[in-house]
Amino acid sequence: MNVSLKSELLKRYPGNPILTYKDLPFNANAVYNCGAVKFGDEYILVPRVEDGRRDNKLHIARSSDGIHFRIEPEPIPIAPDPETEIWEYHRYDPRVTYLEGVYYITYCAQNFGEIVRIGCIRTSDFKSFERLPFFTPPWNRNCALFPERIKGSYVRMERPMNGNMAVNLISFSPDLIHWGRHRIVELKPQTWMREKWGIGPSPIKTPEGWLVIIHGVWLACNYVYRLGVILLDLEEPYKVVGQCPEFILTPREPYERSGETIDCVFSNGAIPEEDGTIKVYYGAADTCVCLATGIIQELIDACR
């Protein structure tokens, strides 16, 4: 028997959006699609910022309450090198993972020809940053690390693409440089995600599995981006042990339906709280940053 949700599991913050181009201390087109993490008592967002040329950079935004953020005027300093100059004309859509005492930021690195691969930097203080070798070859636009090793290996979920064809993979590494043993993440396609799907924020460990917020895309008259949630096996994370068949957030509000990309909610940052709630930061219409909250156990139950 199919059991429908009574309502969307994520509830919008009434004061949305929480970050717009007006909050930037320079001329800009948009700010959206942010990684998110708790850093001591501070909330950190790493948003995608499009400046007045529509060039994309990563910035740091800080908050004491997770709602009101101050965005730093300068982008994250990443030391240039010849390969970077070719591949990193744009940086965007980061995921932040706290792993073994260090914060890793994986992000889309795009050259001027719009070919995308995954880059990675790490930091311990969100002031200085170290570059790692590129994580993937082209094409790849989604990648997040798991927050701990599994059976001695580092683990990530990635989504290589070939044209409009995309497949989600789990891969493993002994050193965060060499990756292999790829396994396909197989879940049951739903209508709202029938074009493609991909990982959102970094996985969250729960006793019942890795809780993963995903985005799914459906093509009607235009592409529509929604959020969903799945559970992956703790020891074999390529195995889907639970899946909510319905979306948990869909574009409804004017700021989600009108912007650079219409009808789009897209999250790559979420922060679980000690009281069992979760703050999900999402880009709306590729234009601004918004906040939705949920209850972790309800998300797990929906997958079961």
C-alpha positions in Angstrom: 0.0 0.0 0.0 1.3 3.4 -0.9 1.3 5.9 2.0 1.6 9.6 1.1 3.2 12.2 3.2 0.8 14.6 4.8 3.0 17.5 3.7 6.5 18.3 2.6 9.0 17.3 5.3 11.1 20.5 5.1 9.5 23.7 6.4 10.6 27.0 5.0 12.0 29.7 7.3 9.4 32.5 7.2 12.1 35.1 6.6 13.4 33.6 3.4 15.5 34.4 1.5 18.3 34.7 4.0 21.0 35.9 1.6 20.5 37.8 -1.7 22.7 39.9 -3.9 21.8 42.9 -1.8 23.8 41.4 1.1 27.0 41.4 -0.9 29.4 44.4 -0.5 30.0 44.7 -4.2 28.0 44.6 -7.5 26.7 41.0 -8.0 24.2 39.1 -9.9 23.3 36.3 -7.5 24.4 34.3 -4.4 23.1 30.7 -4.0 23.9 26.9 -3.7 26.0 27.0 -0.5 27.9 24.3 1.4 27.3 24.5 5.1 29.0 23.3 8.3 29.1 24.1 12.0 32.5 25.5 13.1 32.6 25.5 16.9 29.7 27.8 17.8 29.7 29.5 14.4 27.6 28.6 11.4 29.6 28.7 8.1 28.2 28.9 4.6 30.3 28.6 1.5 28.0 30.1 -1.2 28.4 30.4 -4.9 28.6 34.1 -5.8 28.1 35.4 -9.3 29.7 38.9 -9.6 28.8 41.6 -12.0 30.4 39.7 -14.9 28.6 36.5 -13.9 31.9 34.9 -13.0 31.5 32.4 -10.2 33.6 32.3 -7.0 33.3 30.8 -3.6 33.0 33.0 -0.5 32.7 32.5 3.2 29.6 33.6 5.2 29.5 33.5 9.0 26.6 33.5 11.5 26.0 33.0 15.2 22.4 31.8 14.8 22.4 30.0 11.5 20.0 32.6 10.0 21.7 36.0 9.8 24.9 35.8 7.8 27.7 38.2 7.1 29.4 37.4 3.8 33.1 38.1 3.4 33.9 40.5 0.5 36.9 38.5 -0.9 36.5 35.0 -2.4 38.3 32.1 -0.8 42.0 32.4 -1.6 43.1 29.4 -3.6 46.7 29.6 -4.8 46.9 29.6 -8.6 48.9 27.2 -10.7 49.0 26.7 -14.5 46.4 23.9 -14.4 44.1 25.9 -12.2 44.2 28.8 -14.6 42.8 26.5 -17.3 40.3 24.6 -15.2 39.0 27.0 -12.6 37.6 30.0 -14.4 34.5 29.3 -12.4 34.1 27.7 -9.0 30.7 26.8 -7.7 28.2 24.4 -5.9 30.5 23.4 -3.0 30.0 20.6 -0.4 31.7 20.9 3.0 32.6 17.8 5.0 34.3 17.6 8.4 36.6 14.6 8.2 39.3 13.6 10.7 39.7 17.1 12.2 39.8 19.0 8.8 37.1 20.6 6.7 37.1 19.5 3.1 35.4 21.6 0.4 34.6 19.8 -2.9 33.4 22.0 -5.7 32.7 22.3 -9.4 35.7 23.6 -11.3 34.8 24.8 -14.7 37.0 26.0 -17.6 36.0 28.8 -19.9 34.6 26.2 -22.4 32.1 25.1 -19.7 33.7 21.7 -19.1 33.4 20.8 -15.4 35.3 18.6 -13.1 35.6 18.4 -9.2 38.1 20.3 -7.3 38.9 20.0 -3.6 40.4 22.3 -0.9 40.8 21.8 2.8 41.1 24.0 5.8 41.2 23.9 9.6 40.2 27.5 10.3 38.3 28.8 7.2 41.1 31.4 6.8 43.8 29.5 5.0 43.2 26.8 2.4 45.2 24.0 0.8 44.5 22.6 -2.6 44.3 18.9 -3.3 44.7 17.3 -6.7 41.6 17.4 -8.8 39.1 14.7 -7.6 37.7 13.7 -11.0 38.2 14.0 -14.7 35.6 15.8 -16.8 32.6 15.6 -16.8 31.4 15.6 -13.2 29.2 18.2 -11.4 28.3 16.5 -8.1 30.6 15.2 -5.4 30.5 14.9 -1.6 32.8 13.2 0.8 31.5 10.9 3.6 32.4 12.3 7.0 34.4 9.2 8.1 36.2 6.3 6.6 34.3 3.1 5.9 36.3 -0.1 6.3 39.5 1.9 6.3 38.8 3.8 3.1 37.7 7.3 2.3 34.4 7.4 0.5 32.6 9.8 -1.8 29.5 10.0 -3.9 30.0 11.4 -7.4 28.0 11.9 -10.5 29.9 11.7 -13.8 27.9 12.7 -16.9 27.9 12.0 -20.6 25.7 14.6 -22.3 22.4 14.4 -20.5 23.1 10.9 -19.2 24.2 10.8 -15.5 25.0 8.0 -13.1 25.6 8.2 -9.4 28.6 6.3 -8.1 30.2 5.5 -4.7 34.0 5.3 -4.9 36.8 4.6 -2.5 40.3 5.9 -1.8 43.2 5.1 0.5 44.6 8.7 0.5 42.0 11.1 -1.0 44.1 11.2 -4.2 43.6 7.8 -5.9 40.0 6.7 -6.3 38.5 3.5 -7.5 36.2 0.5 -6.8 33.3 2.4 -8.2 29.8 1.1 -7.5 26.5 2.3 -8.9 24.0 3.7 -6.4 20.8 2.1 -7.5 17.5 3.5 -6.3 14.0 3.3 -7.6 13.3 6.1 -10.1 10.3 8.3 -9.2 8.5 10.6 -11.6 9.7 13.8 -9.9 13.4 12.7 -10.5 13.1 10.9 -13.8 15.5 13.0 -15.8 18.5 12.7 -13.3 19.3 12.9 -9.6 22.4 13.6 -7.5 23.7 14.1 -4.0 23.0 17.2 -2.1 24.9 17.9 1.2 27.4 15.4 2.6 25.8 12.3 4.1 24.8 12.3 7.7 25.4 9.2 9.8 22.5 7.8 11.7 22.0 4.4 13.5 19.8 3.3 10.6 22.0 4.3 7.7 23.6 7.3 5.9 21.0 9.9 5.5 21.4 11.6 2.2 19.4 14.6 0.9 19.3 14.5 -2.9 18.1 16.7 -5.7 15.9 15.3 -8.5 15.1 16.8 -11.9 11.9 16.4 -13.9 11.3 17.8 -17.4 7.9 19.2 -18.1 7.8 22.5 -20.1 11.1 23.2 -18.3 13.4 21.5 -15.8 12.0 21.4 -12.3 14.5 20.8 -9.4 13.2 19.3 -6.1 14.7 17.8 -3.0 14.3 14.2 -1.7 15.9 11.9 0.8 17.4 8.4 0.8 19.2 6.0 3.3 22.4 4.2 2.4 23.8 1.2 4.1 26.4 2.1 6.8 29.0 -0.5 5.7 28.2 -0.8 1.9 27.0 2.8 1.1 26.3 2.0 -2.6 23.3 0.0 -1.3 20.0 1.9 -0.9 18.3 0.7 2.3 15.5 3.3 2.3 14.0 5.8 0.0 11.3 8.4 0.4 9.3 8.1 -2.9 8.0 11.7 -2.6 9.9 14.9 -2.8 10.5 16.7 0.6 10.7 20.2 -0.9 9.4 21.5 -4.3 9.4 25.1 -5.8 6.3 26.9 -4.6 7.3 30.3 -3.4 7.9 33.3 -5.8 11.6 33.4 -4.9 11.9 29.6 -5.9 9.9 29.9 -9.1 11.3 33.1 -10.6 15.0 33.8 -11.1 18.0 32.8 -13.1 16.7 29.2 -13.2 13.0 29.0 -12.8 11.3 26.3 -10.6 14.4 25.3 -8.7 15.3 24.3 -5.2 18.8 22.9 -4.9 20.7 22.1 -1.7 24.3 21.2 -1.2 24.6 22.2 2.5 22.8 21.0 5.7 23.6 21.1 9.4 22.2 18.5 11.9 21.6 20.0 15.3 21.9 18.3 18.7 18.1 18.5 19.3 17.4 16.2 16.3 16.5 18.9 13.9 18.3 19.8 10.7 18.9 23.1 8.9 18.9 22.7 5.1 20.3 25.6 3.2 19.2 25.7 -0.4 19.6 27.8 -3.5 16.3 29.2 -4.9 16.0 29.8 -8.6 19.8 30.0 -8.8 19.4 33.5 -7.4 19.4 33.5 -3.5 20.0 31.4 -0.4 17.1 30.1 1.6 16.7 28.0 4.8 14.3 25.1 5.5 14.2 23.0 8.7 13.2 19.4 9.4 13.3 16.6 11.9 15.9 14.0 11.2 13.9 11.1 12.6 11.0 12.1 10.3 13.3 12.0 7.3 14.5 8.5 8.3 11.0 7.3 8.9 9.9 8.6 5.4 12.7 6.5 3.9 11.6 3.4 5.7 
